[in-house]
């Protein structure tokens, strides 16, 4: 049985059992020298890693096992510009926008820890704008595939029927994460401008949001490599 001691402006009192365990953990606001907010974000991201890993592993399994011809990404995702089809042009722009947003997010965290809340908020808004641009371009990509190419989650006129299901599920799930991140960025930037974190002098929430955003960007690198380059 666990034993703990608690001191409340008086003699030391021994506490045992579950009460002792609670006393041990509640005696400090941090466990393992990591704040609760950051620890919970890491746990959430770990669970998301499992989900995306399952999705991408399933995609690779279907890709290598299907007997039907898999659509050529350079043709499927080509953008018609100046009378010619440019392979992966839209995807390259989307990737550049999302990777650039990681840089602005990192600068926002730096300014936040220096106490410069206005610059931190501005850079978070820039990051959110990049995220909106990404989601908008993804919506355009989806509409092109659905309306012009006839791709559906249950069918695909260009080859293997599994292509539509895998593409819409994985890119849609990632797009949902980006959209949620945009909302979170706007909310925290608004609270920064309003000075909500000035009283406590703790801007760690900006770093926590940054962890989420960098994860979203990292996942896109794997999606980009497996869907558009393979």
C-alpha positions in Angstrom: 0.0 0.0 0.0 1.3 3.4 -1.0 2.0 5.9 1.8 2.3 9.7 1.3 2.8 12.7 3.6 0.8 15.9 3.4 1.7 19.1 5.2 -0.9 21.8 5.6 0.7 24.5 7.8 1.0 22.1 10.6 2.4 18.7 11.5 3.1 16.1 8.8 0.1 13.8 8.2 0.6 10.4 6.6 -1.9 9.5 3.8 -2.2 6.0 2.4 -4.0 4.2 -0.4 -5.8 6.1 -3.2 -5.8 9.3 -1.1 -2.1 9.1 -1.0 -1.8 8.6 -4.7 -4.0 11.6 -5.3 -2.0 13.6 -2.9 1.2 12.7 -4.7 -0.1 13.8 -8.0 -2.0 16.9 -6.9 0.9 18.2 -4.8 2.3 19.7 -8.0 0.7 21.0 -11.1 3.2 19.2 -13.3 4.0 15.5 -13.7 7.3 14.3 -15.1 8.3 18.0 -15.5 5.8 18.4 -18.4 2.7 20.5 -18.0 -0.7 18.8 -18.2 -1.7 20.7 -21.3 1.4 19.6 -23.2 1.2 16.0 -21.9 -2.5 15.7 -23.0 -1.6 17.1 -26.4 1.2 14.5 -26.8 -1.2 11.7 -25.8 -3.8 13.0 -28.4 -1.2 13.2 -31.1 0.0 9.7 -30.3 -3.5 8.4 -30.7 -3.7 10.3 -34.0 -0.5 8.7 -35.2 -2.0 5.3 -34.7 -5.1 6.2 -36.7 -3.2 7.8 -39.6 -0.7 4.8 -39.6 -3.7 2.4 -39.9 -5.2 4.4 -42.8 -1.9 4.7 -44.7 -1.0 1.0 -44.1 -4.4 0.0 -45.3 -3.9 2.2 -48.4 -0.5 0.7 -49.2 -2.0 -2.8 -48.7 -4.8 -2.1 -51.2 -2.4 -0.4 -53.6 -0.1 -3.4 -53.9 -2.7 -6.1 -53.8 -5.3 -4.8 -56.2 -5.3 -6.4 -59.7 -6.9 -3.4 -61.4 -4.8 -0.6 -62.8 -4.1 2.1 -60.3 -4.6 5.7 -61.7 -1.4 7.6 -62.5 -1.2 10.5 -60.0 0.7 12.7 -62.6 -2.4 12.5 -64.8 -5.1 12.4 -62.2 -3.8 15.5 -60.3 -2.6 17.5 -63.3 -3.7 21.1 -63.6 -4.6 22.5 -67.0 -2.6 25.7 -67.4 -1.9 27.6 -70.7 -3.2 24.8 -72.9 -1.1 22.1 -71.2 -1.5 19.7 -68.3 1.0 20.5 -65.6 1.5 17.4 -63.3 0.9 17.9 -59.6 1.0 21.7 -59.8 -1.9 22.2 -57.4 -0.5 19.6 -55.0 2.9 21.3 -55.1 1.3 24.7 -54.2 -0.7 23.1 -51.4 2.4 21.5 -50.0 4.4 24.7 -50.1 1.6 26.6 -48.3 1.3 24.0 -45.6 5.0 23.7 -45.0 5.3 27.5 -44.9 2.7 27.6 -42.2 5.0 25.5 -40.0 7.5 28.3 -40.2 5.1 31.1 -39.3 3.8 28.9 -36.4 7.3 28.3 -35.1 7.9 32.1 -35.2 4.6 32.7 -33.3 5.8 30.3 -30.5 9.1 32.2 -30.3 7.4 35.6 -30.0 4.9 34.2 -27.5 7.6 33.1 -25.1 9.3 36.5 -25.5 6.1 38.1 -24.3 5.4 39.8 -27.6 1.7 38.7 -27.8 0.8 41.0 -30.7 3.4 39.6 -33.1 2.6 36.1 -31.9 -1.1 36.6 -32.6 -0.3 38.1 -36.0 1.8 35.1 -37.0 -0.9 32.7 -35.8 -3.4 34.5 -38.0 -1.0 34.2 -40.9 -0.7 30.5 -40.1 -4.5 30.1 -40.0 -4.8 31.9 -43.3 -2.3 29.4 -44.9 -4.5 26.7 -43.4 -7.6 28.2 -45.0 -5.8 28.4 -48.4 -4.9 24.7 -48.1 -8.4 23.6 -47.3 -9.8 25.8 -50.1 -7.4 24.2 -52.6 -8.2 20.8 -51.3 -11.9 21.5 -51.9 -11.1 22.6 -55.4 -9.2 19.3 -55.9 -12.1 17.3 -54.7 -14.6 19.1 -56.9 -12.4 18.5 -59.9 -12.1 14.8 -59.2 -15.8 14.4 -58.5 -17.4 16.6 -61.2 -14.8 16.3 -64.0 -13.2 12.9 -63.5 -16.2 11.1 -62.0 -14.3 9.7 -59.1 -16.5 8.4 -56.2 -15.7 6.7 -52.9 -17.3 3.6 -54.4 -16.0 3.8 -57.9 -13.4 5.2 -60.3 -13.6 5.4 -64.1 -9.8 5.7 -64.4 -9.0 2.3 -62.8 -9.1 0.6 -59.4 -12.3 1.3 -57.6 -10.4 1.5 -54.2 -8.7 4.6 -55.3 -11.7 6.9 -54.6 -12.4 5.4 -51.2 -8.8 5.6 -50.0 -8.2 9.1 -51.4 -11.4 10.7 -50.0 -11.1 9.0 -46.6 -7.5 9.8 -45.9 -7.3 13.3 -47.4 -10.7 14.2 -45.9 -9.6 13.1 -42.5 -6.5 15.2 -42.8 -8.4 18.1 -44.1 -10.7 17.9 -41.1 -7.6 18.2 -38.9 -6.4 21.2 -40.7 -9.9 22.8 -40.4 -10.0 22.2 -36.7 -6.5 23.6 -36.4 -7.5 26.8 -38.2 -10.4 27.3 -35.7 -8.0 26.7 -32.8 -5.5 29.1 -34.2 -8.1 31.9 -34.6 -9.4 31.3 -31.1 -6.0 31.4 -29.4 -4.9 34.4 -31.5 -8.1 36.3 -30.4 -7.4 35.5 -26.8 -3.8 36.7 -27.2 -4.9 40.0 -28.6 -7.4 40.4 -25.8 -4.6 39.8 -23.3 -6.2 36.7 -21.6 -2.8 35.1 -21.0 -1.1 38.3 -19.6 -2.4 37.8 -16.1 -0.8 34.4 -15.6 2.2 35.3 -17.8 2.0 31.8 -19.3 1.9 31.6 -23.1 2.5 27.8 -23.3 -0.9 27.4 -25.0 0.7 28.8 -28.2 3.3 26.0 -28.1 0.6 23.4 -27.5 -1.3 24.6 -30.6 2.0 24.6 -32.4 2.6 21.0 -31.6 -0.8 20.1 -33.2 -0.1 22.2 -36.3 3.4 20.7 -36.9 1.9 17.3 -36.5 -0.7 18.1 -39.2 2.0 19.3 -41.5 4.1 16.2 -40.9 1.2 13.9 -41.7 0.7 15.7 -45.0 4.3 14.9 -46.0 3.5 11.2 -45.8 0.2 11.6 -47.6 2.0 13.6 -50.3 4.6 10.9 -50.7 2.3 8.0 -50.8 -0.6 9.4 -52.8 0.9 11.8 -55.2 4.5 10.5 -55.8 4.0 6.8 -55.6 
